């Protein structure tokens, strides 16, 4: 089973929390060893500039659209 989780820092280490659905499905208990595969997820910047107006001809004249 796969899940996307966020890392957080505790002391000098990074930790992740397993979603409860995975814990129940795999019948995991505290202290058990699990195997994980790490793949850094790419950021999605869709909508990051929300509210920014369209470029106008005067923007191009200022050299901002070169």
Secondary structure as a PSIPRED ss2 file (coil, helix, strand):
# PSIPRED VFORMAT (PSIPRED V4.0)

   1 X C   1.000  0.000  0.000
   2 X C   1.000  0.000  0.000
   3 X C   1.000  0.000  0.000
   4 X C   1.000  0.000  0.000
   5 X C   1.000  0.000  0.000
   6 X C   1.000  0.000  0.000
   7 X C   1.000  0.000  0.000
   8 X E   0.000  0.000  1.000
   9 X E   0.000  0.000  1.000
  10 X E   0.000  0.000  1.000
  11 X C   1.000  0.000  0.000
  12 X C   1.000  0.000  0.000
  13 X E   0.000  0.000  1.000
  14 X E   0.000  0.000  1.000
  15 X E   0.000  0.000  1.000
  16 X C   1.000  0.000  0.000
  17 X C   1.000  0.000  0.000
  18 X C   1.000  0.000  0.000
  19 X C   1.000  0.000  0.000
  20 X H   0.000  1.000  0.000
  21 X H   0.000  1.000  0.000
  22 X H   0.000  1.000  0.000
  23 X H   0.000  1.000  0.000
  24 X H   0.000  1.000  0.000
  25 X H   0.000  1.000  0.000
  26 X H   0.000  1.000  0.000
  27 X C   1.000  0.000  0.000
  28 X C   1.000  0.000  0.000
  29 X C   1.000  0.000  0.000
  30 X C   1.000  0.000  0.000
  31 X C   1.000  0.000  0.000
  32 X C   1.000  0.000  0.000
  33 X C   1.000  0.000  0.000
  34 X C   1.000  0.000  0.000
  35 X C   1.000  0.000  0.000
  36 X C   1.000  0.000  0.000
  37 X C   1.000  0.000  0.000
  38 X C   1.000  0.000  0.000
  39 X C   1.000  0.000  0.000
  40 X C   1.000  0.000  0.000
  41 X C   1.000  0.000  0.000
  42 X C   1.000  0.000  0.000
  43 X C   1.000  0.000  0.000
  44 X C   1.000  0.000  0.000
  45 X C   1.000  0.000  0.000
  46 X C   1.000  0.000  0.000
  47 X C   1.000  0.000  0.000
  48 X C   1.000  0.000  0.000
  49 X C   1.000  0.000  0.000
  50 X C   1.000  0.000  0.000
  51 X C   1.000  0.000  0.000
  52 X C   1.000  0.000  0.000
  53 X C   1.000  0.000  0.000
  54 X C   1.000  0.000  0.000
  55 X C   1.000  0.000  0.000
  56 X C   1.000  0.000  0.000
  57 X H   0.000  1.000  0.000
  58 X H   0.000  1.000  0.000
  59 X H   0.000  1.000  0.000
  60 X H   0.000  1.000  0.000
  61 X H   0.000  1.000  0.000
  62 X C   1.000  0.000  0.000
  63 X C   1.000  0.000  0.000
  64 X C   1.000  0.000  0.000
  65 X C   1.000  0.000  0.000
  66 X C   1.000  0.000  0.000
